[in-house]
Amino acid sequence: MKNTQNQPFTDPAPSAKTFVLVHGAWHGAWVWDEVAQQLRDQGHIVYTPTLTGLGDRAAELSATISLDTFIEDIETAILHPQTAPALAGSSTDFNYSCNNATAPEQDSPGPGAAISGALANTCEPGAGEALANVILVGHSFAGLIISGVADRIADRLDRLIYLDAFVLPSGQSTFATLPDKVVNALTASAQAHHGYGIPAPDPIHLGIPADTEQYTFARGKLTPHPINTYASALSLNAPLGAGVKKIYLACTTPPYKPVVASHDWVKDQPDWVWAELNSSHSAPLLAPNMVVEKFLALSSL
């Protein structure tokens, strides 16, 4: 089974960087397609894992999925990329030889189309090798996930980039930050999905204008989100980030209200790098060019 989302498409240059891009609630790896394509076209290696129960793994949605499940998804993708379920279907050969092949052409690529017309290369870690010097990016809800991953495998990471993401302290859950009436409404809405899937919102509430191609695309791709990931608390053994460089990239046009508290907290922290992006919360879909530009600039700080 082929999956071009997790395959580099140009020979990695000596200065090539390794990115692992983690999607947020209701999304899948598809949200990174345009961003990943551009990074690969510039010679970087990009992995776009799919979290358990979401995206192409929506059939795995269950009541047992917790925040720790998601953290383990990404930890395993970094430590064992050749066998990680979150990267299942990758067409990479896990060795350092580069075997060129022409990627299939796409007749009409949309905002989430597969990469086309590029040279496919398999220059990846050898069998059994973990990724190293990873630039780990978490969008939105995935801010909690990358915080948890850093706590476990900080030695594999170069830096953390929180893209308009939630930042919570150890011991706190997403539900603990919300008013009771919101928690009750989300819990009630999940009853339509066996009691454990929060239905996806209208994409307009994620900052995607209704009259756009991206709106139609996202509406067809968003899937219910496992409710227990909101109810389970983030558990950290070390200070947030575990000593890894922490960068916050805030989407400011307009600000996404659910993460404004995270914005305010980060701006008061002396050990964070703060940057802004002139886009809405759904920047990977709406402004992939700007996202790539910022990622590359922030990866060189």
C-alpha atoms as one frame of an Amber mdcrd trajectory, in Angstrom:
protein
   0.000   0.000   0.000   1.402   3.366  -1.039   1.232   6.579   0.922   3.162
   9.472  -0.564   2.457  11.610   2.489   5.403  10.004   4.270   7.940   9.867
   1.457  10.518  12.550   0.567  10.406  13.651  -3.061  13.823  15.189  -3.594
  17.319  14.190  -2.590  17.848  15.475   0.945  20.470  18.198   0.836  23.290
  18.293   3.393  21.237  20.882   5.280  18.008  18.869   5.049  15.825  18.945
   8.125  13.445  16.305   9.442   9.919  17.455  10.207   7.175  15.497  11.936
   3.880  17.357  11.496   1.056  16.421  13.852  -2.527  17.327  12.987  -5.158
  18.538  15.420  -8.636  17.451  16.503 -11.036  16.136  13.816  -8.293  16.318
  11.190  -5.936  13.818   9.609  -2.562  13.841   7.898  -4.348  15.284   4.860
  -4.279  18.766   6.419  -0.497  18.880   5.867  -0.436  17.784   2.196   0.389
  21.173   0.693   2.857  22.113   3.436   4.607  18.732   3.234   4.877  18.936
  -0.549   6.618  22.287  -0.436   9.028  21.201   2.294   9.921  18.031   0.378
  10.368  20.006  -2.832  13.058  21.971  -0.977  14.877  18.796   0.039  13.556
  18.244   3.551  12.222  14.994   5.014   8.650  15.159   6.241   6.480  12.713
   8.152   2.747  13.321   8.579   1.412  10.704  11.020  -2.278  10.002  11.476
  -3.532   9.807  15.054  -5.544   6.807  16.208  -9.242   7.112  15.352  -8.862
  10.096  13.015  -8.331  10.718   9.303  -7.558   7.505   7.436  -7.746   5.693
  10.796 -11.290   6.842  11.600 -12.459   3.232  11.729 -10.306   2.809  14.860
 -12.326   5.354  16.849 -13.113   3.918  20.293 -13.748   4.813  23.910 -10.268
   3.654  24.925  -8.387   6.347  23.002  -6.826   8.811  25.445  -4.318  11.642
  25.221  -1.632   9.084  26.065  -2.706   7.073  22.996  -1.944  10.061  20.801
   1.374  10.715  22.519   2.335   7.070  21.998   1.339   7.357  18.317   3.920
  10.087  17.767   6.562   8.655  20.080   6.413   5.389  18.120   6.474   7.213
  14.771   9.748   8.857  15.787  11.384   5.832  17.415  10.152   3.213  14.927
   9.092   5.017  11.745   9.249   1.872   9.611   6.611   0.021  11.677   4.590
   2.755  13.406   0.805   2.397  12.867   0.537   6.178  12.549   2.746   5.959
   9.463   1.234   2.748   8.081   1.324   2.579   4.311   4.489   4.620   3.854
   6.231   3.578   0.653   9.707   4.273   1.975  12.614   1.872   1.904  14.250
   2.357   5.276  17.831   2.618   4.123  20.059   5.409   2.944  20.081   4.547
  -0.744  18.147   6.896  -3.015  16.050   5.033  -5.577  14.442   7.485  -7.956
  10.966   6.911  -9.316   8.515   9.269 -10.956   5.549  10.108  -8.781   2.132
   9.730 -10.459   0.642  12.820 -12.042  -2.558  14.274 -10.625  -5.040  15.663
 -13.118  -6.584  18.274 -10.841  -4.847  18.643  -7.500  -6.959  20.260  -4.798
  -5.876  21.647  -1.447  -5.228  18.133  -0.138  -4.031  16.474  -3.329  -1.107
  14.082  -3.350   2.225  15.347  -4.589   2.575  15.173  -8.359   5.247  15.315
 -11.006   8.147  15.107  -8.573  10.949  12.612  -8.248  10.291  10.130  -5.460
  13.345   9.202  -3.431  13.744   6.860  -0.505  16.472   8.386   1.627  15.256
   7.448   5.073  16.580   5.983   8.313  17.827   2.406   8.147  15.748  -0.430
   9.526  15.510  -0.123  13.274  16.740   3.462  13.306  14.891   6.188  15.148
  14.548   9.664  13.719  16.954  12.266  15.095  17.029  16.055  15.341  13.304
  16.144  14.696  11.467  19.418  14.305   8.201  18.371  15.922   5.199  20.497
  14.976   1.812  20.336  16.664  -1.200  22.180  15.302  -4.100  23.166  17.574
  -4.980  20.252  19.908  -1.668  18.595  18.983   0.152  21.099  21.172  -0.690
  18.780  24.069   0.655  15.822  22.124   4.041  17.301  21.305   4.435  18.420
  24.928   3.904  14.801  25.963   6.299  13.467  23.313   9.054  15.859  24.403
   8.655  14.633  27.976   9.374  11.074  26.809  11.993  11.403  24.064  13.523
  14.867  24.289  16.859  13.479  23.043  15.336  12.765  19.597  14.059  16.325
  19.123  15.671  19.482  17.781  12.803  21.836  18.641   9.059  22.065  19.175
   6.841  24.324  17.067   3.362  24.949  18.457   1.270  26.128  15.512  -1.656
  28.044  17.036  -1.737  25.214  19.538  -3.021  24.521  23.007  -0.473  24.684
  25.815  -1.492  23.145  29.142   0.408  22.363  32.335   0.897  18.845  33.617
  -2.141  17.441  35.380  -4.701  19.418  33.373  -7.114  18.154  30.725  -8.780
  20.040  27.905 -12.153  19.616  29.608 -10.754  21.193  32.778 -10.205  24.429
  30.829 -13.783  24.612  29.520 -17.000  25.795  31.194 -19.219  22.990  32.480
 -21.930  23.844  29.958 -19.484  23.361  27.076 -18.235  20.059  28.478 -21.812
  18.886  28.898 -22.698  19.922  25.345 -19.695  18.112  23.875 -20.447  15.012
  25.928 -24.059  15.047  24.767 -23.056  15.501  21.138 -20.754  12.487  21.386
 -23.751  10.270  22.137 -24.489  10.308  18.410 -21.179   8.484  17.900 -21.491
   5.669  20.439 -20.755   8.107  23.251 -17.087   8.547  22.410 -16.829  10.627
  19.225 -17.230  14.417  19.317 -18.753  15.397  15.945 -16.656  17.647  13.740
 -17.642  21.310  13.722 -18.580  23.279  10.648 -15.201  24.299   9.127 -16.236
  27.935   9.353 -15.679  27.657  13.105 -12.078  26.652  12.380 -11.439  29.840
  10.441 -12.216  28.536   6.934 -14.508  30.834   4.906 -17.621  29.059   3.628
 -17.187  30.201   0.026 -13.799  28.537  -0.482 -12.539  25.311  -1.985 -10.796
  24.587   1.314 -14.149  24.733   3.132 -15.688  22.098   0.862 -12.574  19.958
   1.111 -12.365  20.119   4.906 -16.084  19.472   5.373 -15.677  16.213   3.494
 -12.594  15.137   5.462 -13.195  16.070   9.117 -14.178  13.123  11.328 -15.415
  12.711  14.936 -12.763  13.187  17.606 -12.270  10.723  20.497 -13.788  12.383
  23.558 -11.503  10.748  26.108  -8.542  12.697  24.704 -10.294  15.812  26.015
 -11.108  14.199  29.360  -7.661  12.725  30.071  -5.001  14.951  31.593  -1.535
  15.695  30.256   1.020  14.035  32.527   4.593  15.333  32.447   7.612  14.305
  34.510   9.842  17.208  33.471   9.110  20.908  33.012   7.095  21.637  29.875
   9.291  20.958  26.840  11.838  18.923  28.822  14.597  21.308  27.816  13.804
  21.246  24.092  13.638  24.633  22.330  10.018  25.812  22.342   8.565  28.031
  19.617   5.000  29.318  19.415   3.664  30.340  15.997   0.373  32.145  16.531
  -2.239  32.629  13.813  -3.546  36.146  14.270  -5.981  36.909  11.434  -8.266
  36.501  13.232  -7.189  34.980  16.563  -8.810  31.595  17.300 -10.603  32.137
  20.608  -9.991  28.661  22.096  -6.195  29.178  22.023  -6.071  32.836  23.082
  -5.359  31.806  26.686  -2.380  29.803  25.420  -1.190  32.844  23.457  -1.351
  35.012  26.544   0.476  32.494  28.716   3.286  31.853  26.220   3.962  35.553
  25.677   4.743  35.862  29.397   7.299  33.036  29.366  10.983  34.009  29.054
  12.079  30.655  27.590   9.745  30.601  24.573  10.237  32.038  21.086   7.126
  33.904  19.921   6.237  34.359  16.233   3.079  35.316  14.355   1.436  34.249
  11.116  -0.997  36.448   9.227  -3.622  33.748   8.726  -6.553  32.138  10.485
  -6.340  29.015  12.650  -6.549  26.733   9.599  -3.308  28.068   8.137  -2.049
  24.687   6.820  -5.009  24.645   4.421  -5.461  28.357   3.768  -1.869  29.632
   3.742   0.542  26.732   3.158   3.139  28.984   1.521   3.317  31.216   4.580
   3.405  28.215   6.917   6.372  26.725   5.048   8.198  30.046   5.035   7.726
  30.399   8.787   8.675  26.785   9.526  11.940  27.137   7.644  12.785  30.460
   9.281  11.955  29.144  12.754  13.878  25.926  12.179  17.079  27.944  11.727
  16.894  30.071  14.874
